[in-house]
Amino acid sequence: MYLAIDIGGTYTKYGYYQSNGICLQKNMIPTVKTNKETFYHALKTLITKEVEGIAVSMPGLIDSQRGYIHAITLLPYFNETDFCQEFSSLTHLPVTLQNDAKCATLGEMWKGSLKNVDNGFMIVLGSGIGGTYILHEKIVESKHYKIGELGSFLIPTSNGYSNFGKEYNAVKLIHDLSDILKCPDDGQIVFQQLTSSHQAMQYFEHYCLQIATMIYNLDYLLDLDIVTIGGGISQQPFLIQTIQKQFHDLRKQYKEDDHEPVIKACQFQNEANLLGALYHFHTKKGG
């Protein structure tokens, strides 16, 4: 049995998996943001005697071959950390580490919406925005681990510039919509009430337009067959439908050719990161 862990901005999701990807049990705990020692302790409590290996998914610039974290905005105390070596020495188990957007992509390539896709891109909307490029059915890697990181793209704002992931991540969207709707900061509640407010709908449609514009530009850069939207928010059909509509409207107005990529939700939503972490573990360690 293997323990797959996905570190998020608010919660750390985990699951116990058989080697074939069948999940035996999954749950979540709050993400530890205080220090490295407390973080490691929280993860160690998830290990049972049946666990043979640990597969970790985490945002940031990560050398997945070495299991080394170069930079992570979410947990800055892990910057320049040999994560796999440290955690393996504490647990006496094999440990692998991969970027969370790449894990989501690997999970979808293994069993979901990106299986047998020749040329595609996955956008993960969470506490930030991650991206992964697929070419010839393989994730495209780069020397400095930055390829696909569209959340770091600079975009103009009223105050100068900001990062695309900071301005248009899913957590901020839900928080801002809950303020407009005067409802709890909960995605399910927000989407239930969304269409009742003209102001909320305007804000939501603007958000979807920004995602659609990014997809439009990515398509002309990479000539994509498919773009898959991941993250917990991807389970909201209205989000996918609105992004699709905004994209088609852009195409009608500005298109220069007849090809356009398919835009769809990922199949495994939040679980894609866990599945991809497990798949990465098998490619690195076997089993």
FIDOLUM-180798 format. One record per residue (C-alpha): residue in one letter; x negated, y, z. Coordinates in steps of 0.001 Angstrom, whole numbers, plus 500000, padded with zeros to 6 digits. Each point is the difference from the previous one (the first is absolute). Example, Ala and Ser with C-alpha at 12.3 -4.5 7.8 and 13.67 -1.06 7.14 Angstrom:
2
A487700495500507800
S498630503440499340
This chain:
287
M500000500000500000
Y498791503507499181
L500676503367501637
A500636502821497515
I499950503566501373
D501039503235498280
I498940503231501727
G502461502836499393
G500367503573501151
T502656499188502603
Y500126496231500304
T497647497091499516
K501853497158498309
Y498812496430500352
G501028496524498930
Y498954496390500406
Y499666498300496631
Q499320496647498481
S497323500015497306
N502659499889497238
G501464503338501120
I502966498648501957
C500602502252503007
L500665498187503268
Q500611503102502098
K499468503752499724
N500368503030502235
M498439503387500720
I498305501972502775
P499240503735500273
T496759500953498267
V497262500842502503
K498566503446499224
T497894500677503107
N496719498102499604
K498371496984498425
E499875497848503145
T503739500350500714
F500732499335496329
Y498016496770499974
H501605498885503260
A503493500510498585
L499171497854496959
K498362497291502121
T503277499499501895
L501589498836496719
I497605497068499616
T501290496553500936
K498018496768500220
E501438498899496633
V498514502994498119
E497150498974497674
G499246503404498492
I501035503662500034
A500887502040496912
V500232503764500512
S501557502715497825
M499098503613500800
P500060503397498225
G496739501705499149
L496871499739497871
I499032496387500588
D497255497725498721
S502090496833499933
Q497056497745499182
R498142501043503120
G503048500845502116
Y498608503475500632
I502087503152500574
H498375503069498454
A502798502434500853
I503513499807501435
T502027503113500754
L502577498082502029
L497472498640502524
P496896502223499802
Y498242498077502781
F499549497223497423
N498087502165497505
E496750498264498974
T500850496747501802
D499041496424499176
F503510498878500904
C499866496327499031
Q496711499380501758
E501196501692503198
F503430498383500122
S498683496573499026
S497431500131502812
L502804500820502461
T502378497286498797
H497562497315498779
L502171499673496897
P499436500864496332
V501370503477499212
T500622501753496687
L500960503597499294
Q501538501685496967
N501570503397499256
D503755499928500666
A501082501156496525
K497787497352498443
C501453497404502380
A503524500949498955
T498933499646496384
L498346496629500609
G503160498736501700
E502143501081497062
M497499498554497516
W499981496697501872
K503723499451500403
G501974503088499004
S500693502786497530
L496442500232498626
K499461496324499277
N498407499557496537
V500030503786499374
D497192501015497621
N499949503752500597
G501816501538502936
F499855502283502996
M501394499667503501
I500943503037502080
V500493499391503721
L502062502614501825
G499415499919503749
S498306502307502515
G497804500951497043
I500056499056496319
G497830497198498700
G499409498891496439
T498469497017498246
Y499236499507496319
I500320496566498350
L498315499183496699
H499965496556498369
E501745498543503074
K497253501175502367
I499724502895502433
V497547502560498662
E497336500767502615
S497466502834499982
K496579500716501434
H501235502477502605
Y503376498271500722
K502008503031498840
I501659498765496806
G503784500164500238
E500017502197503109
L502593502410498652
G500923501079503535
S496745501991500000
F500870501915496809
L499959503756500570
I503253501802499225
P500723503741500163
T502165501252502858
S501141503426501167
N497003500062502365
G497380498840497507
Y499468496266499559
S500978496848501817
N499838496237499441
F502776498248498097
G500229497359502739
K500306502580502746
E502789501909498267
Y502035497148498499
N499623496978502254
A503113498092501077
V499699500785503708
K500028503749499311
L502925499602497589
I502150498241502610
H498990502464502724
D500808503043497857
L503317498546498826
S500995499151503583
D499384503658500931
I502226501165497144
L502711497434500789
K499733500518503785
C499844496245500481
P497545497560501635
D496600499643498336
D500868496570498621
G499859498997496340
Q503146497889500011
I502062502779501591
V498506502663497715
F500899498067496842
Q503509499296501303
Q500611503744500433
L497888501337497139
T502714500648497425
S502139501913502530
S497676503027499848
H499260502061496884
Q496841501386501635
A498750496519500907
M500677498736496480
Q498088502916498483
Y497031499231502240
F500178496274499215
E500249500557496248
H496997502340500121
Y498052497272501838
C500929497379497391
L499032502421497219
Q496499500295501475
I499618496205500064
A501390499758496448
T497595502715498790
M497067498109501504
I501156496825498200
Y500357501938496740
N496410501249500294
L498646496602501067
D501621498418496951
Y498188502364497635
L496759499371501853
L500290496189500212
D502679498985497420
L502008497931502482
D502448497152499444
I501508500106503484
V499955502167503111
T501109498379503230
I501094502029503039
G499125498470503370
G500319500817503683
G502999499606502282
I501870502810498264
S499949498021496738
Q502869497879501336
Q502265503011499445
P501451499519496476
F501014503669499826
L496342501041500257
I498962497781497085
Q503017501061497917
T499276503695500556
I496305499639499136
Q501003498116496838
K502477502739499051
Q497490502783500594
F497396498128497958
H502394499449497083
D500952503690500089
L496321500937499775
R499538497608497094
K502947501490498103
Q498565503468500393
Y496267499402499542
K499354496583498470
E497343499684497292
D500449496294499229
D502671497272500222
H498469497799502696
E500853500445503654
P499227497784503004
V502599498107501995
I500478501462503492
K501278497603502646
A499889499230503722
C497523497456501254
Q501495496632500884
F498619499549503506
Q500192503602501274
N498211500224503391
E498980496354499925
A497930500496496833
N497110501379502088
L499987496912502213
L500182497602497057
G497228501866498203
A497789499988503088
L500466496227500185
Y499250499599496287
H496835502074500410
F498972497811502939
H500315496868497855
T497987501502497156
K497247500954502450
K500018497098502441
G501914497203498275
G502567497926501923
